[in-house]
Amino acid sequence: MNTPKILVIGALGQIGSELVEELCLQKGTENVIASDIRPEKEVNIAAQYLQLNVMDKERLYAVIQEYQIGTIYNLAAILSAKGEQDPMFAWKLNMEGLFNTLEAAKDISHLTKIFWPSSIAVFGPNSPRDNTPQYCVMDPNTVYGISKLAGERWCEYYFEKYGVDVRSLRYPGLIGYKAAPGGGTTDYAVDIYHYAVQNKPYQCFLREDTALPMMYMEDAIRATILLMDSPPEQIKNRSSYNLSGMSFSPLGITQSIQKQIPGFQCTYVPDFRQKIADSWPMSIDDTEARNDWGWKPEFDLEKMTGIMLENIAIQYPEVTTG
């Protein structure tokens, strides 16, 4: 009998590209199928790659059957800032993609596990902003946050109603050097390192004191696989788990960079994304993830800054950072 394969949908995004790499290392390249909307000829990725639109239910079912998919990581989404530019399409993609994967898990016996990411965007202006608990008022005011909150409820519904083993994390802002950011409100925390390495001043679109929950990508990938590898009896939350790594402001990350690049300068000119950030938590309580399946972050701001600057510098060989 063939080993059930892992399908990563949205594999070319900021999370997907690094998740595929780690899954190939841990599970074997032959057991990982990467997919996204770009044609195969345009893609260079370690795993086997398929062009797939998650909103094409018929094609999705065919891929699951043909490759004997046992686990899906559905990462396809329109993020917060980008979603505000086309709310109806963001809602359609974010929700229809989730429904298609949940329905597939309900209908196809060998598809036994689903991962779907949620976000701190599920919280809103009336949520507690300091050490935001797992359960509290949730009144998101972006289409991204609304879709994620609705998605959490559907995940729990499919688990309770149909026994679908679906698991989820509320990601904070994610920071990594391997892929470009995808249109989120926390993207400044990736872009700023690229400017610093090139000895360019950076103009941040948030106020200098806007503290938000953040996480280094390696921690996020580790948390995701740890959650999915945990025995079902340890997964006591079937909507989505709070997840925390660190919290900092634009000023905090600027000062962290200046310790290694003293001449780096950053200015702060808030735009429409400031209102989004002001509705999100400043820090997150992830006690349930720690207690239920042993989550613990490994990276703080200083450790992350060192790694980011070192690796991004490799992308700009013509620049000497002093």
ABEGO torsion letter per residue (X at the ends): XBBBBBBBBGAABAAAAAAAAAAAAAAEAAABBBBBABBAAABBBABBBBBBBAABAAAAAAAAAAAGBABBBBABBBBAAAAAABAAAAAAAAAAAAAAAAAAAAABAABABBBBBBBAAABBAABBABGBBABBBBBBABAAAAAAAAAAAAAAAAAAAAGBBBBBBBBBBBBBAABBBAGBAAAAAAAAAAAAAAGBBBBBABBAABBBBBBBAAAAAAAAAAAAABBAAABABAABBBBBABBBBAAAAAAAAAAABAABBBBBBBBAAAAAAAABBABBBAAAAAAAAGBBBABBAAAAAAAAAAAAAAABAABBAX
